[in-house]
Amino acid sequence: MFEMLQYDFMQRALLAGIMISIISPTIGVFIVLRRLSLIGDTLSHVTLAGVAAGILGGIYPVFSGMIFAVLAALGIEKLRKLYRSYEELAIPIMLSAGIGLAVVFISLANGFNVDLFSYLFGSVMAVSRQDLLTIFAVGMIILILIYLFFKELFYLSFDEEAARLSGIPHRFINTLFIVLVALTISLSMRIVGILLVSSLMTIPVAASLQIANSFKEAYAYAILFSLLSVIFGMTLSYLFDLATGGTIVLTSVVILLLVILGKRLIIGKHA
């Protein structure tokens, strides 16, 4: 592991990966509690359209991906208000629009190229200094906003109706939350890849919920499992020349399976 750190690109990738492994479960805990796991896949497809548009127009793809993802997030909130009795319709509508836009922009760019593939599946070698600075700057903004509105997000996640009646500005908080989800997906795509980014937001949380006895424990375990997934996944990717994003996600799945198995063995001994 220490050998790979002699390379600048691996140093950048590891630093970016650590920041992403903190941000993703921080947002992911609230996504899982609010039963919005599919929103990650929806916004990731819209982000793909933004990346393709950025490559086509000569714009920094991370920024164009962020813009598309944030606009889609705001669109989902608008659709949820429009279809009050069928709020879940907002996600497949936006997912379909995102896929359609992505296919059109990719066709205009004459198909897939190396740059687009690195955003699709993640690549440690593709993390530039600009990517690293963007991830840290936007990542800190996300963490600060989560800290400032933690109580409101916590309350809305467990009992939205009671939170509304208590006077919490639920519309503002919901809009802020979905924008933060969009930004997190846009940042994470550089390491994990657009098609796998939602996995890093949900699988560590799924593992933490197996053993946590409180929300704080679930939050702490989710970050720990996410960090382990990224560090071990990137190390294995470097050592065996494997796809970065896929290796990180598979590592997180292995951790989830080990947690489930360990829990069952402990329960079995005490039965």
GUBAFI-923533 format. One record per residue (C-alpha): z, x, y; residue in three letters. Coordinates in nm, 2 decimals. Layout:
REM residues N
      up    east   north  resn
       Z       X       Y   ala
...
***
This chain:
REM residues 271
      up    east   north  resn
    0.00    0.00    0.00   met
    0.09    0.28    0.24   phe
   -0.24    0.45    0.18   glu
   -0.43    0.16    0.32   met
   -0.23    0.17    0.65   leu
   -0.40    0.50    0.74   gln
   -0.71    0.30    0.84   tyr
   -0.72    0.13    1.18   asp
   -0.89   -0.18    1.05   phe
   -0.62   -0.23    0.79   met
   -0.35   -0.19    1.06   gln
   -0.52   -0.45    1.27   arg
   -0.56   -0.68    0.97   ala
   -0.20   -0.65    0.86   leu
   -0.06   -0.71    1.21   leu
   -0.29   -1.02    1.25   ala
   -0.19   -1.13    0.90   gly
    0.18   -1.11    0.98   ile
    0.15   -1.32    1.29   met
   -0.06   -1.58    1.11   ile
    0.18   -1.59    0.82   ser
    0.45   -1.69    1.07   ile
    0.25   -1.94    1.27   ile
    0.09   -2.12    0.98   ser
    0.40   -2.24    0.79   pro
    0.57   -2.31    1.13   thr
    0.30   -2.57    1.19   ile
    0.26   -2.65    0.82   gly
    0.62   -2.77    0.78   val
    0.55   -3.05    1.03   phe
    0.21   -3.12    0.88   ile
    0.36   -3.17    0.53   val
    0.65   -3.38    0.66   leu
    0.41   -3.61    0.85   arg
    0.18   -3.64    0.55   arg
   -0.11   -3.50    0.74   leu
   -0.21   -3.23    0.50   ser
   -0.58   -3.32    0.51   leu
   -0.60   -3.27    0.88   ile
   -0.62   -2.90    0.82   gly
   -0.94   -2.94    0.62   asp
   -1.09   -3.17    0.88   thr
   -1.02   -2.94    1.18   leu
   -1.13   -2.63    0.98   ser
   -1.48   -2.79    0.93   his
   -1.50   -2.86    1.29   val
   -1.40   -2.51    1.37   thr
   -1.68   -2.39    1.14   leu
   -1.92   -2.58    1.37   ala
   -1.77   -2.41    1.67   gly
   -1.80   -2.07    1.51   val
   -2.17   -2.13    1.42   ala
   -2.23   -2.26    1.78   ala
   -2.07   -1.94    1.92   gly
   -2.27   -1.71    1.70   ile
   -2.59   -1.91    1.79   leu
   -2.51   -1.90    2.17   gly
   -2.37   -1.54    2.18   gly
   -2.02   -1.66    2.26   ile
   -1.70   -1.50    2.11   tyr
   -1.67   -1.72    1.79   pro
   -1.29   -1.75    1.79   val
   -1.30   -1.90    2.14   phe
   -1.59   -2.14    2.06   ser
   -1.40   -2.23    1.74   gly
   -1.09   -2.30    1.94   met
   -1.27   -2.52    2.18   ile
   -1.44   -2.73    1.91   phe
   -1.11   -2.76    1.71   ala
   -0.91   -2.87    2.02   val
   -1.17   -3.13    2.12   leu
   -1.17   -3.26    1.76   ala
   -0.79   -3.28    1.76   ala
   -0.80   -3.48    2.08   leu
   -1.07   -3.69    1.93   gly
   -0.86   -3.77    1.62   ile
   -0.57   -3.88    1.85   glu
   -0.81   -4.11    2.04   lys
   -0.95   -4.26    1.71   leu
   -0.59   -4.31    1.58   arg
   -0.52   -4.53    1.89   lys
   -0.85   -4.71    1.85   leu
   -0.79   -4.79    1.48   tyr
   -0.41   -4.87    1.51   arg
   -0.40   -5.06    1.18   ser
   -0.62   -4.80    1.00   tyr
   -0.51   -4.47    1.16   glu
   -0.61   -4.27    0.85   glu
   -0.98   -4.34    0.93   leu
   -0.97   -4.09    1.21   ala
   -0.96   -3.80    0.97   ile
   -1.27   -3.88    0.75   pro
   -1.46   -3.97    1.07   ile
   -1.39   -3.64    1.23   met
   -1.44   -3.45    0.90   leu
   -1.79   -3.61    0.86   ser
   -1.88   -3.52    1.22   ala
   -1.76   -3.16    1.18   gly
   -1.96   -3.11    0.86   ile
   -2.27   -3.26    1.02   gly
   -2.24   -3.04    1.33   leu
   -2.17   -2.73    1.12   ala
   -2.48   -2.79    0.90   val
   -2.70   -2.84    1.21   val
   -2.58   -2.53    1.39   phe
   -2.61   -2.32    1.08   ile
   -2.96   -2.43    1.03   ser
   -3.04   -2.35    1.39   leu
   -2.90   -2.00    1.33   ala
   -3.14   -1.96    1.04   asn
   -2.87   -2.00    0.77   gly
   -2.57   -1.79    0.68   phe
   -2.53   -1.44    0.80   asn
   -2.27   -1.17    0.76   val
   -2.07   -1.27    1.07   asp
   -2.05   -1.63    0.96   leu
   -1.95   -1.54    0.61   phe
   -1.66   -1.33    0.74   ser
   -1.53   -1.65    0.92   tyr
   -1.59   -1.87    0.62   leu
   -1.39   -1.66    0.37   phe
   -1.19   -1.42    0.58   gly
   -1.24   -1.04    0.60   ser
   -0.98   -0.77    0.68   val
   -1.26   -0.53    0.79   met
   -1.39   -0.79    1.05   ala
   -1.06   -0.81    1.25   val
   -1.14   -0.64    1.58   ser
   -0.90   -0.54    1.86   arg
   -1.01   -0.85    2.05   gln
   -0.93   -1.07    1.75   asp
   -0.58   -0.91    1.72   leu
   -0.50   -0.95    2.09   leu
   -0.62   -1.31    2.08   thr
   -0.42   -1.39    1.77   ile
   -0.10   -1.25    1.92   phe
   -0.15   -1.40    2.27   ala
   -0.23   -1.76    2.14   val
    0.02   -1.72    1.86   gly
    0.31   -1.65    2.09   met
    0.21   -1.95    2.30   ile
    0.22   -2.17    1.98   ile
    0.56   -2.04    1.88   leu
    0.71   -2.09    2.23   ile
    0.58   -2.45    2.25   leu
    0.72   -2.52    1.90   ile
    1.06   -2.38    2.01   tyr
    1.06   -2.59    2.33   leu
    0.96   -2.91    2.16   phe
    1.13   -2.85    1.82   phe
    1.37   -3.14    1.84   lys
    1.10   -3.39    1.94   glu
    0.87   -3.27    1.66   leu
    1.16   -3.28    1.41   phe
    1.25   -3.64    1.51   tyr
    0.89   -3.77    1.51   leu
    0.83   -3.61    1.17   ser
    1.11   -3.79    1.00   phe
    1.12   -4.12    1.18   asp
    0.84   -4.18    1.43   glu
    0.93   -4.54    1.50   glu
    1.29   -4.46    1.58   ala
    1.17   -4.16    1.79   ala
    0.95   -4.40    2.00   arg
    1.24   -4.64    2.05   leu
    1.47   -4.36    2.16   ser
    1.24   -4.28    2.45   gly
    1.07   -3.96    2.31   ile
    0.72   -3.92    2.48   pro
    0.56   -3.96    2.14   his
    0.20   -3.97    2.27   arg
    0.23   -3.64    2.45   phe
    0.42   -3.48    2.16   ile
    0.16   -3.60    1.90   asn
   -0.13   -3.48    2.12   thr
    0.05   -3.14    2.17   leu
    0.11   -3.11    1.80   phe
   -0.24   -3.17    1.69   ile
   -0.37   -2.93    1.95   val
   -0.13   -2.66    1.81   leu
   -0.27   -2.74    1.47   val
   -0.62   -2.68    1.59   ala
   -0.53   -2.35    1.76   leu
   -0.35   -2.23    1.44   thr
   -0.65   -2.30    1.23   ile
   -0.88   -2.12    1.48   ser
   -0.66   -1.81    1.47   leu
   -0.60   -1.81    1.09   ser
   -0.97   -1.82    1.00   met
   -1.02   -1.45    1.08   arg
   -0.79   -1.35    0.79   ile
   -0.79   -1.64    0.54   val
   -1.13   -1.79    0.63   gly
   -1.22   -2.14    0.75   ile
   -1.25   -2.29    0.41   leu
   -0.91   -2.17    0.29   leu
   -0.70   -2.19    0.61   val
   -0.53   -2.52    0.53   ser
   -0.40   -2.37    0.21   ser
   -0.18   -2.11    0.40   leu
   -0.04   -2.40    0.61   met
    0.06   -2.61    0.31   thr
    0.12   -2.41   -0.01   ile
    0.41   -2.19    0.12   pro
    0.57   -2.51    0.25   val
    0.52   -2.68   -0.09   ala
    0.69   -2.39   -0.26   ala
    0.98   -2.39   -0.01   ser
    1.04   -2.77   -0.06   leu
    1.11   -2.70   -0.43   gln
    1.42   -2.50   -0.35   ile
    1.53   -2.58    0.00   ala
    1.84   -2.79    0.06   asn
    1.78   -2.85    0.43   ser
    1.50   -2.84    0.69   phe
    1.61   -2.50    0.82   lys
    1.60   -2.36    0.47   glu
    1.25   -2.51    0.41   ala
    1.13   -2.36    0.73   tyr
    1.28   -2.01    0.64   ala
    1.15   -2.01    0.28   tyr
    0.80   -2.13    0.39   ala
    0.77   -1.83    0.63   ile
    0.90   -1.59    0.36   leu
    0.65   -1.72    0.10   phe
    0.37   -1.70    0.36   ser
    0.46   -1.34    0.45   leu
    0.47   -1.24    0.08   leu
    0.13   -1.42    0.02   ser
   -0.04   -1.24    0.31   val
    0.11   -0.89    0.25   ile
    0.06   -0.89   -0.13   phe
   -0.27   -1.07   -0.10   gly
   -0.41   -0.82    0.15   met
   -0.28   -0.53   -0.06   thr
   -0.45   -0.66   -0.38   leu
   -0.76   -0.73   -0.18   ser
   -0.77   -0.37   -0.06   tyr
   -0.69   -0.21   -0.40   leu
   -0.93   -0.41   -0.61   phe
   -1.20   -0.49   -0.35   asp
   -1.15   -0.86   -0.37   leu
   -1.22   -1.14   -0.11   ala
   -0.93   -1.13    0.13   thr
   -0.89   -1.51    0.20   gly
   -0.92   -1.61   -0.17   gly
   -0.67   -1.34   -0.28   thr
   -0.41   -1.45   -0.02   ile
   -0.44   -1.81   -0.12   val
   -0.43   -1.73   -0.50   leu
   -0.12   -1.52   -0.43   thr
    0.05   -1.82   -0.26   ser
   -0.04   -2.04   -0.55   val
    0.12   -1.79   -0.79   val
    0.43   -1.78   -0.58   ile
    0.44   -2.17   -0.59   leu
    0.41   -2.17   -0.97   leu
    0.68   -1.90   -1.01   leu
    0.91   -2.10   -0.78   val
    0.85   -2.42   -0.99   ile
    0.90   -2.23   -1.32   leu
    1.21   -2.06   -1.19   gly
    1.36   -2.39   -1.07   lys
    1.29   -2.56   -1.41   arg
    1.45   -2.27   -1.60   leu
    1.76   -2.28   -1.39   ile
    1.78   -2.66   -1.43   ile
    1.73   -2.62   -1.80   gly
    2.02   -2.38   -1.83   lys
    2.26   -2.61   -1.65   his
    2.14   -2.92   -1.84   ala
***
